[in-house]
Amino acid sequence: MLPDGRGMLKAARPAGKIDGFVGLLAGRSKKVATIEEINAASAQGWAGEE
């Protein structure tokens, strides 16, 4: 809070880099998904479905 009663927020800085994220799940599954399967799974996830 600022002295005049206003609040100020600052954006958080990312803690990691994309290099640390790429390959994070590699080797955790033997299943290879097609792009259609990946798209369907992400659509279900965004819709709140499992």
C-alpha positions in Angstrom: 0.0 0.0 0.0 1.2 3.5 -0.8 0.9 6.4 1.7 -2.1 7.8 -0.2 -4.0 4.6 0.2 -3.5 3.2 -3.3 -2.2 -0.3 -3.8 0.7 -1.2 -6.1 1.3 -4.6 -7.6 4.4 -5.8 -9.5 4.5 -8.7 -11.9 6.4 -11.7 -10.7 9.5 -12.5 -12.6 9.7 -16.1 -14.0 11.9 -18.3 -11.8 13.0 -20.6 -14.5 13.8 -20.7 -18.1 12.2 -22.6 -21.0 15.2 -24.9 -21.1 14.3 -26.3 -17.7 10.8 -27.0 -18.8 11.5 -28.7 -22.2 11.8 -32.4 -21.7 10.4 -32.3 -18.1 8.1 -35.2 -18.8 10.4 -37.1 -21.2 10.8 -40.7 -20.4 7.8 -40.8 -18.0 5.6 -42.7 -20.4 6.0 -45.2 -23.2 2.8 -44.0 -24.9 3.3 -41.8 -28.0 0.4 -39.5 -28.6 -0.7 -38.1 -31.9 -1.3 -34.3 -32.2 -5.0 -35.1 -32.4 -4.8 -37.0 -29.0 -2.9 -34.1 -27.5 -5.4 -31.6 -28.7 -8.3 -33.6 -27.4 -6.7 -34.1 -24.0 -5.9 -30.4 -23.7 -9.5 -29.4 -24.7 -10.8 -31.8 -22.0 -8.5 -30.3 -19.5 -9.5 -26.7 -20.2 -13.2 -27.8 -20.1 -12.6 -29.2 -16.6 -13.1 -32.8 -17.8 -10.8 -35.7 -16.9 
